[in-house]
Amino acid sequence: MNDKVVGGVHSSFWIISIIALLWNVGGSINYLMQTSLDFVAKMPETARAIIEGRPAWATGGFAIGVFGGALGCLLLLIRRSAAFHVFAVSLLGIIVTMIHTVNVASSKIDFSPFEIFMMILSPIFVAAVLIWYTKHAEAKGWIS
Protein backbone atom coordinates (compact mmCIF):
# COMPACT_ATOMS: atom_id res chain seq x y z
CA MET A 1 0.00 0.00 0.00
CA ASN A 2 0.99 3.61 -0.30
CA ASP A 3 2.31 5.71 2.58
CA LYS A 4 -0.83 7.80 2.93
CA VAL A 5 -1.55 8.77 6.53
CA VAL A 6 -5.09 9.70 7.63
CA GLY A 7 -5.79 10.88 11.18
CA GLY A 8 -2.32 9.89 12.41
CA VAL A 9 -2.53 6.32 11.15
CA HIS A 10 -1.83 4.59 7.87
CA SER A 11 -4.79 4.59 5.46
CA SER A 12 -4.75 0.78 5.46
CA PHE A 13 -5.86 0.88 9.11
CA TRP A 14 -9.11 2.60 8.17
CA ILE A 15 -9.71 0.31 5.20
CA ILE A 16 -9.11 -2.88 7.19
CA SER A 17 -11.17 -1.62 10.14
CA ILE A 18 -14.15 -0.69 7.96
CA ILE A 19 -14.06 -3.98 6.03
CA ALA A 20 -13.85 -5.87 9.34
CA LEU A 21 -16.80 -3.88 10.68
CA LEU A 22 -18.85 -4.71 7.59
CA TRP A 23 -17.97 -8.41 7.99
CA ASN A 24 -19.05 -8.42 11.64
CA VAL A 25 -22.19 -6.36 11.05
CA GLY A 26 -23.06 -8.92 8.36
CA GLY A 27 -22.63 -11.67 10.95
CA SER A 28 -24.81 -9.76 13.40
CA ILE A 29 -27.53 -9.34 10.78
CA ASN A 30 -27.24 -13.05 9.98
CA TYR A 31 -27.73 -13.85 13.68
CA LEU A 32 -30.85 -11.66 13.87
CA MET A 33 -32.28 -13.06 10.62
CA GLN A 34 -31.93 -16.59 11.98
CA THR A 35 -34.58 -15.74 14.56
CA SER A 36 -37.14 -15.69 11.74
CA LEU A 37 -38.63 -19.13 11.04
CA ASP A 38 -39.61 -18.00 7.53
CA PHE A 39 -36.03 -16.96 6.77
CA VAL A 40 -34.60 -20.21 8.13
CA ALA A 41 -37.11 -22.29 6.14
CA LYS A 42 -35.71 -20.82 2.89
CA MET A 43 -32.10 -21.69 3.71
CA PRO A 44 -30.22 -24.71 2.34
CA GLU A 45 -30.52 -27.99 4.27
CA THR A 46 -27.01 -27.70 5.69
CA ALA A 47 -27.63 -24.26 7.21
CA ARG A 48 -31.06 -25.31 8.53
CA ALA A 49 -29.50 -28.35 10.21
CA ILE A 50 -27.07 -26.11 12.07
CA ILE A 51 -29.65 -23.51 13.05
CA GLU A 52 -32.57 -25.76 13.98
CA GLY A 53 -30.47 -28.05 16.15
CA ARG A 54 -28.35 -25.35 17.77
CA PRO A 55 -28.41 -25.60 21.59
CA ALA A 56 -28.61 -22.49 23.78
CA TRP A 57 -24.89 -22.57 24.61
CA ALA A 58 -23.98 -22.52 20.90
CA THR A 59 -26.51 -19.74 20.22
CA GLY A 60 -24.91 -17.75 23.05
CA GLY A 61 -21.48 -18.34 21.55
CA PHE A 62 -22.76 -17.18 18.17
CA ALA A 63 -24.17 -13.98 19.69
CA ILE A 64 -20.95 -13.27 21.60
CA GLY A 65 -18.90 -13.96 18.46
CA VAL A 66 -20.75 -11.69 16.05
CA PHE A 67 -21.78 -8.85 18.36
CA GLY A 68 -18.40 -8.94 20.08
CA GLY A 69 -16.70 -8.75 16.69
CA ALA A 70 -18.79 -5.72 15.71
CA LEU A 71 -18.06 -4.02 19.04
CA GLY A 72 -14.36 -4.80 18.65
CA CYS A 73 -14.37 -3.17 15.21
CA LEU A 74 -16.06 -0.06 16.59
CA LEU A 75 -13.40 0.10 19.31
CA LEU A 76 -10.74 -0.32 16.64
CA LEU A 77 -12.24 2.54 14.61
CA ILE A 78 -12.16 4.83 17.64
CA ARG A 79 -8.61 3.63 18.20
CA ARG A 80 -8.99 1.89 21.56
CA SER A 81 -6.74 -0.99 22.53
CA ALA A 82 -9.67 -2.59 24.40
CA ALA A 83 -10.58 -3.94 20.95
CA PHE A 84 -7.98 -6.67 21.53
CA HIS A 85 -9.83 -8.06 24.56
CA VAL A 86 -13.22 -7.80 22.86
CA PHE A 87 -11.87 -9.62 19.80
CA ALA A 88 -10.44 -12.34 22.06
CA VAL A 89 -13.83 -12.87 23.72
CA SER A 90 -15.44 -12.83 20.26
CA LEU A 91 -13.06 -15.58 19.11
CA LEU A 92 -13.98 -17.66 22.16
CA GLY A 93 -17.66 -17.22 21.28
CA ILE A 94 -16.96 -18.32 17.72
CA ILE A 95 -15.09 -21.39 18.92
CA VAL A 96 -17.97 -22.31 21.24
CA THR A 97 -20.54 -22.14 18.45
CA MET A 98 -18.21 -23.92 16.03
CA ILE A 99 -18.10 -26.94 18.34
CA HIS A 100 -21.77 -27.47 17.55
CA THR A 101 -21.31 -26.60 13.86
CA VAL A 102 -18.47 -29.12 13.45
CA ASN A 103 -20.60 -31.81 15.10
CA VAL A 104 -23.39 -31.13 12.60
CA ALA A 105 -20.93 -30.95 9.70
CA SER A 106 -19.48 -34.33 10.64
CA SER A 107 -22.95 -35.91 10.76
CA LYS A 108 -24.80 -37.58 7.90
CA ILE A 109 -25.53 -34.21 6.24
CA ASP A 110 -23.33 -33.63 3.20
CA PHE A 111 -21.49 -30.30 3.52
CA SER A 112 -19.56 -29.00 0.54
CA PRO A 113 -15.96 -27.83 1.00
CA PHE A 114 -17.17 -24.27 0.33
CA GLU A 115 -19.77 -24.53 3.11
CA ILE A 116 -17.19 -25.88 5.53
CA PHE A 117 -14.85 -23.02 4.65
CA MET A 118 -17.51 -20.32 4.91
CA MET A 119 -19.32 -21.64 7.99
CA ILE A 120 -16.42 -22.93 10.06
CA LEU A 121 -12.98 -21.83 8.93
CA SER A 122 -13.48 -18.25 7.74
CA PRO A 123 -15.06 -16.88 10.97
CA ILE A 124 -12.24 -18.35 13.06
CA PHE A 125 -9.61 -17.06 10.63
CA VAL A 126 -11.07 -13.53 10.50
CA ALA A 127 -11.33 -13.34 14.31
CA ALA A 128 -7.72 -14.51 14.72
CA VAL A 129 -6.50 -11.99 12.14
CA LEU A 130 -8.35 -9.18 13.90
CA ILE A 131 -6.69 -10.10 17.19
CA TRP A 132 -3.29 -10.05 15.49
CA TYR A 133 -4.07 -6.82 13.63
CA THR A 134 -5.13 -5.07 16.83
CA LYS A 135 -1.78 -5.92 18.43
CA HIS A 136 -0.02 -4.77 15.26
CA ALA A 137 -1.91 -1.46 15.31
CA GLU A 138 -1.08 -1.02 18.99
CA ALA A 139 2.62 -1.65 18.32
CA LYS A 140 2.53 0.98 15.56
CA GLY A 141 0.96 3.47 17.99
CA TRP A 142 -2.27 3.70 15.99
CA ILE A 143 -4.42 2.70 18.98
CA SER A 144 -3.99 3.25 22.68
MDAnalysis code that builds the backbone (N, CA, C; Angstrom):
import MDAnalysis as mda
import numpy as np

u = mda.Universe.empty(432, n_residues=144, atom_resindex=np.repeat(np.arange(144), 3), trajectory=True)
u.add_TopologyAttr("name", ["N", "CA", "C"] * 144)
u.add_TopologyAttr("resid", np.arange(1, 145))
u.add_TopologyAttr("resname", ["MET", "ASN", "ASP", "LYS", "VAL", "VAL", "GLY", "GLY", "VAL", "HIS", "SER", "SER", "PHE", "TRP", "ILE", "ILE", "SER", "ILE", "ILE", "ALA", "LEU", "LEU", "TRP", "ASN", "VAL", "GLY", "GLY", "SER", "ILE", "ASN", "TYR", "LEU", "MET", "GLN", "THR", "SER", "LEU", "ASP", "PHE", "VAL", "ALA", "LYS", "MET", "PRO", "GLU", "THR", "ALA", "ARG", "ALA", "ILE", "ILE", "GLU", "GLY", "ARG", "PRO", "ALA", "TRP", "ALA", "THR", "GLY", "GLY", "PHE", "ALA", "ILE", "GLY", "VAL", "PHE", "GLY", "GLY", "ALA", "LEU", "GLY", "CYS", "LEU", "LEU", "LEU", "LEU", "ILE", "ARG", "ARG", "SER", "ALA", "ALA", "PHE", "HIS", "VAL", "PHE", "ALA", "VAL", "SER", "LEU", "LEU", "GLY", "ILE", "ILE", "VAL", "THR", "MET", "ILE", "HIS", "THR", "VAL", "ASN", "VAL", "ALA", "SER", "SER", "LYS", "ILE", "ASP", "PHE", "SER", "PRO", "PHE", "GLU", "ILE", "PHE", "MET", "MET", "ILE", "LEU", "SER", "PRO", "ILE", "PHE", "VAL", "ALA", "ALA", "VAL", "LEU", "ILE", "TRP", "TYR", "THR", "LYS", "HIS", "ALA", "GLU", "ALA", "LYS", "GLY", "TRP", "ILE", "SER"])
u.atoms.positions = np.array([
    [0.825, -1.183, 0.000],
    [0.000, 0.000, 0.000],
    [0.867, 1.243, 0.000],
    [0.233, 2.362, -0.284],
    [0.986, 3.611, -0.297],
    [1.257, 4.070, 1.134],
    [1.951, 5.195, 1.259],
    [2.307, 5.708, 2.575],
    [1.358, 6.790, 3.048],
    [0.141, 6.781, 2.572],
    [-0.832, 7.800, 2.929],
    [-1.237, 7.651, 4.397],
    [-1.194, 8.754, 5.130],
    [-1.554, 8.766, 6.534],
    [-2.828, 9.593, 6.690],
    [-3.818, 9.019, 7.381],
    [-5.086, 9.699, 7.629],
    [-5.353, 9.667, 9.128],
    [-5.488, 10.825, 9.748],
    [-5.786, 10.885, 11.179],
    [-4.685, 10.304, 12.044],
    [-3.441, 10.379, 11.622],
    [-2.324, 9.887, 12.411],
    [-2.016, 8.411, 12.234],
    [-2.788, 7.732, 11.396],
    [-2.535, 6.316, 11.149],
    [-2.494, 6.066, 9.649],
    [-1.916, 4.948, 9.280],
    [-1.833, 4.585, 7.867],
    [-3.238, 4.370, 7.313],
    [-3.457, 4.737, 6.078],
    [-4.788, 4.595, 5.461],
    [-5.270, 3.147, 5.459],
    [-4.357, 2.188, 5.439],
    [-4.753, 0.777, 5.461],
    [-5.495, 0.423, 6.754],
    [-5.168, 1.116, 7.838],
    [-5.857, 0.876, 9.111],
    [-7.349, 1.132, 8.960],
    [-7.694, 2.237, 8.331],
    [-9.110, 2.596, 8.165],
    [-9.805, 1.613, 7.220],
    [-9.128, 1.238, 6.164],
    [-9.711, 0.309, 5.196],
    [-9.976, -1.054, 5.852],
    [-8.971, -1.577, 6.530],
    [-9.106, -2.880, 7.193],
    [-10.181, -2.818, 8.283],
    [-10.189, -1.759, 9.063],
    [-11.167, -1.625, 10.142],
    [-12.593, -1.547, 9.605],
    [-12.805, -0.821, 8.540],
    [-14.147, -0.691, 7.964],
    [-14.591, -2.010, 7.334],
    [-13.703, -2.676, 6.614],
    [-14.058, -3.980, 6.032],
    [-14.387, -4.985, 7.140],
    [-13.591, -4.973, 8.207],
    [-13.852, -5.874, 9.338],
    [-15.191, -5.550, 9.998],
    [-15.514, -4.263, 10.109],
    [-16.805, -3.876, 10.683],
    [-17.943, -4.381, 9.804],
    [-17.811, -4.221, 8.493],
    [-18.852, -4.709, 7.587],
    [-19.024, -6.223, 7.714],
    [-17.932, -6.956, 7.815],
    [-17.972, -8.411, 7.991],
    [-18.751, -8.764, 9.261],
    [-18.418, -8.102, 10.366],
    [-19.050, -8.417, 11.640],
    [-20.489, -7.921, 11.734],
    [-20.797, -6.809, 11.106],
    [-22.193, -6.363, 11.053],
    [-22.999, -7.365, 10.225],
    [-22.399, -7.874, 9.150],
    [-23.057, -8.919, 8.358],
    [-23.348, -10.147, 9.203],
    [-22.415, -10.537, 10.048],
    [-22.626, -11.665, 10.950],
    [-23.721, -11.378, 11.963],
    [-23.771, -10.150, 12.449],
    [-24.815, -9.761, 13.403],
    [-26.192, -9.789, 12.749],
    [-26.267, -9.303, 11.522],
    [-27.533, -9.342, 10.782],
    [-27.936, -10.796, 10.532],
    [-26.972, -11.631, 10.184],
    [-27.238, -13.055, 9.983],
    [-27.817, -13.668, 11.261],
    [-27.229, -13.338, 12.395],
    [-27.733, -13.846, 13.676],
    [-29.191, -13.433, 13.868],
    [-29.485, -12.165, 13.663],
    [-30.846, -11.663, 13.869],
    [-31.832, -12.280, 12.874],
    [-31.398, -12.470, 11.630],
    [-32.275, -13.055, 10.621],
    [-32.595, -14.515, 10.947],
    [-31.697, -15.192, 11.633],
    [-31.931, -16.593, 11.983],
    [-33.003, -16.759, 13.047],
    [-33.469, -15.656, 13.615],
    [-34.578, -15.740, 14.564],
    [-35.923, -15.819, 13.844],
    [-35.920, -15.618, 12.536],
    [-37.143, -15.691, 11.736],
    [-37.299, -17.100, 11.165],
    [-38.385, -17.772, 11.542],
    [-38.628, -19.125, 11.041],
    [-38.814, -19.132, 9.529],
    [-39.428, -18.085, 8.977],
    [-39.612, -17.997, 7.529],
    [-38.270, -17.897, 6.810],
    [-37.358, -17.113, 7.361],
    [-36.027, -16.963, 6.765],
    [-35.275, -18.291, 6.815],
    [-35.310, -18.948, 7.957],
    [-34.598, -20.213, 8.129],
    [-35.161, -21.279, 7.194],
    [-36.469, -21.284, 7.000],
    [-37.111, -22.287, 6.136],
    [-36.629, -22.191, 4.688],
    [-36.171, -21.022, 4.265],
    [-35.714, -20.817, 2.888],
    [-34.227, -21.121, 2.704],
    [-33.539, -21.444, 3.780],
    [-32.102, -21.691, 3.711],
    [-31.822, -23.108, 3.227],
    [-30.592, -23.353, 2.742],
    [-30.215, -24.713, 2.336],
    [-30.277, -25.674, 3.526],
    [-30.393, -26.957, 3.226],
    [-30.518, -27.987, 4.267],
    [-29.373, -27.928, 5.270],
    [-28.162, -27.705, 4.788],
    [-27.011, -27.697, 5.689],
    [-27.124, -26.579, 6.724],
    [-27.494, -25.388, 6.282],
    [-27.631, -24.260, 7.214],
    [-28.794, -24.495, 8.172],
    [-29.895, -25.023, 7.670],
    [-31.056, -25.314, 8.531],
    [-30.687, -26.335, 9.605],
    [-29.900, -27.328, 9.242],
    [-29.500, -28.354, 10.211],
    [-28.707, -27.736, 11.354],
    [-27.859, -26.781, 11.032],
    [-27.066, -26.112, 12.067],
    [-27.967, -25.251, 12.942],
    [-28.820, -24.467, 12.319],
    [-29.653, -23.507, 13.053],
    [-30.715, -24.201, 13.890],
    [-31.445, -25.130, 13.289],
    [-32.568, -25.755, 13.981],
    [-32.131, -26.635, 15.144],
    [-30.946, -27.183, 15.076],
    [-30.469, -28.046, 16.152],
    [-29.509, -27.363, 17.105],
    [-29.346, -26.058, 16.964],
    [-28.355, -25.346, 17.773],
    [-28.830, -25.219, 19.223],
    [-28.041, -25.742, 20.171],
    [-28.405, -25.602, 21.586],
    [-28.161, -24.166, 22.074],
    [-28.704, -23.850, 23.235],
    [-28.607, -22.491, 23.784],
    [-27.152, -22.051, 23.960],
    [-26.277, -22.961, 24.398],
    [-24.887, -22.571, 24.611],
    [-24.204, -22.185, 23.301],
    [-24.562, -22.857, 22.208],
    [-23.983, -22.515, 20.901],
    [-24.587, -21.219, 20.368],
    [-25.872, -20.998, 20.617],
    [-26.507, -19.739, 20.218],
    [-25.867, -18.576, 20.971],
    [-25.603, -18.779, 22.258],
    [-24.914, -17.752, 23.045],
    [-23.521, -17.465, 22.507],
    [-22.805, -18.520, 22.145],
    [-21.478, -18.335, 21.555],
    [-21.545, -17.575, 20.251],
    [-22.556, -17.876, 19.434],
    [-22.759, -17.181, 18.166],
    [-23.003, -15.696, 18.413],
    [-23.869, -15.379, 19.378],
    [-24.165, -13.976, 19.692],
    [-22.916, -13.249, 20.178],
    [-22.185, -13.877, 21.080],
    [-20.953, -13.266, 21.597],
    [-19.948, -13.067, 20.462],
    [-19.846, -14.054, 19.578],
    [-18.899, -13.965, 18.464],
    [-19.202, -12.809, 17.528],
    [-20.444, -12.706, 17.069],
    [-20.753, -11.688, 16.054],
    [-20.901, -10.290, 16.647],
    [-21.610, -10.180, 17.777],
    [-21.782, -8.852, 18.364],
    [-20.486, -8.367, 19.002],
    [-19.711, -9.298, 19.561],
    [-18.395, -8.937, 20.081],
    [-17.464, -8.475, 18.972],
    [-17.520, -9.158, 17.824],
    [-16.696, -8.747, 16.692],
    [-17.060, -7.357, 16.208],
    [-18.354, -7.056, 16.136],
    [-18.794, -5.721, 15.707],
    [-18.346, -4.661, 16.711],
    [-18.499, -4.960, 18.006],
    [-18.061, -4.017, 19.035],
    [-16.546, -3.819, 18.970],
    [-15.808, -4.898, 18.773],
    [-14.358, -4.795, 18.648],
    [-13.957, -3.898, 17.479],
    [-14.669, -4.020, 16.373],
    [-14.368, -3.169, 15.210],
    [-14.667, -1.704, 15.500],
    [-15.757, -1.445, 16.211],
    [-16.057, -0.057, 16.592],
    [-14.964, 0.496, 17.498],
    [-14.501, -0.325, 18.439],
    [-13.397, 0.099, 19.305],
    [-12.121, 0.329, 18.493],
    [-11.900, -0.504, 17.510],
    [-10.740, -0.322, 16.640],
    [-10.851, 1.003, 15.884],
    [-12.032, 1.292, 15.368],
    [-12.236, 2.538, 14.614],
    [-12.078, 3.788, 15.475],
    [-12.394, 3.674, 16.766],
    [-12.159, 4.829, 17.639],
    [-10.797, 4.731, 18.335],
    [-10.013, 3.775, 17.848],
    [-8.605, 3.633, 18.196],
    [-8.383, 3.325, 19.679],
    [-9.120, 2.339, 20.176],
    [-8.987, 1.893, 21.564],
    [-8.406, 0.486, 21.605],
    [-7.395, 0.312, 22.443],
    [-6.739, -0.994, 22.534],
    [-7.625, -2.037, 23.198],
    [-8.719, -1.629, 23.827],
    [-9.669, -2.588, 24.400],
    [-10.239, -3.504, 23.319],
    [-10.113, -3.106, 22.067],
    [-10.575, -3.938, 20.947],
    [-9.927, -5.319, 21.012],
    [-8.679, -5.380, 21.438],
    [-7.983, -6.668, 21.535],
    [-8.747, -7.640, 22.425],
    [-9.139, -7.187, 23.606],
    [-9.829, -8.058, 24.563],
    [-11.223, -8.441, 24.046],
    [-11.889, -7.513, 23.409],
    [-13.221, -7.798, 22.863],
    [-13.102, -8.808, 21.721],
    [-12.087, -8.651, 20.871],
    [-11.871, -9.623, 19.795],
    [-11.527, -11.003, 20.360],
    [-10.772, -11.051, 21.448],
    [-10.436, -12.339, 22.060],
    [-11.687, -13.036, 22.588],
    [-12.574, -12.296, 23.234],
    [-13.828, -12.868, 23.719],
    [-14.693, -13.303, 22.530],
    [-14.691, -12.493, 21.483],
    [-15.437, -12.833, 20.265],
    [-14.937, -14.155, 19.685],
    [-13.625, -14.333, 19.623],
    [-13.061, -15.581, 19.115],
    [-13.493, -16.762, 19.980],
    [-13.517, -16.582, 21.269],
    [-13.983, -17.665, 22.156],
    [-15.447, -18.004, 21.857],
    [-16.264, -16.982, 21.641],
    [-17.662, -17.222, 21.281],
    [-17.785, -17.984, 19.977],
    [-16.955, -17.626, 19.013],
    [-16.964, -18.316, 17.718],
    [-16.568, -19.778, 17.898],
    [-15.540, -20.019, 18.685],
    [-15.086, -21.394, 18.918],
    [-16.195, -22.207, 19.594],
    [-16.878, -21.610, 20.550],
    [-17.971, -22.311, 21.239],
    [-19.049, -22.714, 20.241],
    [-19.481, -21.794, 19.405],
    [-20.540, -22.136, 18.450],
    [-20.030, -23.088, 17.369],
    [-18.753, -23.023, 17.047],
    [-18.208, -23.917, 16.028],
    [-18.124, -25.365, 16.517],
    [-18.074, -25.569, 17.822],
    [-18.097, -26.941, 18.343],
    [-19.378, -27.619, 17.880],
    [-20.496, -26.925, 18.025],
    [-21.773, -27.468, 17.550],
    [-21.777, -27.607, 16.030],
    [-21.298, -26.580, 15.325],
    [-21.307, -26.597, 13.857],
    [-20.475, -27.752, 13.319],
    [-19.322, -28.006, 13.898],
    [-18.471, -29.119, 13.455],
    [-19.173, -30.453, 13.704],
    [-19.861, -30.573, 14.829],
    [-20.601, -31.813, 15.099],
    [-21.674, -32.043, 14.048],
    [-22.372, -30.986, 13.646],
    [-23.395, -31.126, 12.601],
    [-22.723, -31.446, 11.263],
    [-21.622, -30.751, 10.972],
    [-20.934, -30.952, 9.696],
    [-20.352, -32.355, 9.577],
    [-20.041, -32.979, 10.703],
    [-19.483, -34.335, 10.643],
    [-20.577, -35.401, 10.745],
    [-21.828, -34.966, 10.716],
    [-22.948, -35.911, 10.763],
    [-23.241, -36.435, 9.361],
    [-24.421, -36.989, 9.189],
    [-24.799, -37.578, 7.902],
    [-25.133, -36.539, 6.832],
    [-25.226, -35.263, 7.206],
    [-25.532, -34.209, 6.238],
    [-24.284, -33.933, 5.410],
    [-24.454, -33.803, 4.118],
    [-23.329, -33.626, 3.196],
    [-23.007, -32.141, 3.007],
    [-21.953, -31.681, 3.647],
    [-21.492, -30.303, 3.515],
    [-20.456, -30.232, 2.397],
    [-20.556, -29.203, 1.581],
    [-19.556, -28.998, 0.535],
    [-18.309, -28.371, 1.156],
    [-17.167, -28.489, 0.490],
    [-15.958, -27.829, 1.002],
    [-16.153, -26.312, 1.152],
    [-16.903, -25.705, 0.238],
    [-17.173, -24.267, 0.329],
    [-17.966, -23.947, 1.595],
    [-18.968, -24.757, 1.905],
    [-19.767, -24.527, 3.112],
    [-18.924, -24.691, 4.370],
    [-18.065, -25.682, 4.379],
    [-17.191, -25.884, 5.532],
    [-16.269, -24.681, 5.702],
    [-15.721, -24.193, 4.592],
    [-14.848, -23.024, 4.653],
    [-15.605, -21.800, 5.160],
    [-16.768, -21.536, 4.572],
    [-17.513, -20.320, 4.914],
    [-18.139, -20.380, 6.308],
    [-18.619, -21.538, 6.717],
    [-19.322, -21.637, 7.995],
    [-18.404, -21.901, 9.180],
    [-17.272, -22.522, 8.942],
    [-16.424, -22.934, 10.058],
    [-15.071, -22.226, 10.045],
    [-14.350, -22.323, 8.944],
    [-12.976, -21.826, 8.931],
    [-12.861, -20.309, 8.815],
    [-13.654, -19.688, 7.948],
    [-13.477, -18.248, 7.735],
    [-13.800, -17.412, 8.978],
    [-14.849, -17.703, 9.769],
    [-15.062, -16.884, 10.973],
    [-13.906, -16.979, 11.973],
    [-13.372, -18.176, 12.133],
    [-12.244, -18.348, 13.058],
    [-11.018, -17.606, 12.530],
    [-10.761, -17.735, 11.234],
    [-9.610, -17.064, 10.627],
    [-9.717, -15.546, 10.763],
    [-10.884, -14.985, 10.431],
    [-11.067, -13.532, 10.503],
    [-10.894, -13.047, 11.935],
    [-11.470, -13.747, 12.898],
    [-11.330, -13.344, 14.306],
    [-9.866, -13.375, 14.744],
    [-9.146, -14.410, 14.356],
    [-7.725, -14.509, 14.721],
    [-6.908, -13.392, 14.072],
    [-7.208, -13.085, 12.824],
    [-6.496, -11.994, 12.137],
    [-6.784, -10.660, 12.815],
    [-8.018, -10.443, 13.236],
    [-8.350, -9.180, 13.903],
    [-7.629, -9.043, 15.244],
    [-7.459, -10.142, 15.948],
    [-6.687, -10.101, 17.192],
    [-5.242, -9.721, 16.880],
    [-4.664, -10.378, 15.884],
    [-3.292, -10.053, 15.492],
    [-3.190, -8.605, 15.025],
    [-4.140, -8.168, 14.197],
    [-4.074, -6.823, 13.633],
    [-4.191, -5.761, 14.723],
    [-4.999, -6.020, 15.734],
    [-5.131, -5.071, 16.834],
    [-3.798, -4.907, 17.557],
    [-3.106, -6.005, 17.798],
    [-1.781, -5.921, 18.430],
    [-0.782, -5.196, 17.513],
    [-0.882, -5.452, 16.227],
    [-0.021, -4.768, 15.255],
    [-0.280, -3.257, 15.286],
    [-1.554, -2.874, 15.281],
    [-1.914, -1.457, 15.312],
    [-1.455, -0.810, 16.617],
    [-1.531, -1.546, 17.696],
    [-1.082, -1.023, 18.990],
    [0.438, -0.810, 18.979],
    [1.158, -1.755, 18.408],
    [2.619, -1.647, 18.320],
    [3.041, -0.454, 17.447],
    [2.250, -0.158, 16.434],
    [2.533, 0.980, 15.555],
    [2.118, 2.316, 16.196],
    [1.409, 2.237, 17.324],
    [0.961, 3.467, 17.986],
    [-0.319, 4.038, 17.393],
    [-1.032, 3.224, 16.617],
    [-2.271, 3.700, 15.987],
    [-3.444, 3.655, 16.941],
    [-3.363, 2.789, 17.957],
    [-4.417, 2.703, 18.976],
    [-3.764, 2.761, 20.338],
    [-4.549, 3.178, 21.312],
    [-3.993, 3.253, 22.675],
    [-5.032, 2.860, 23.690],
])
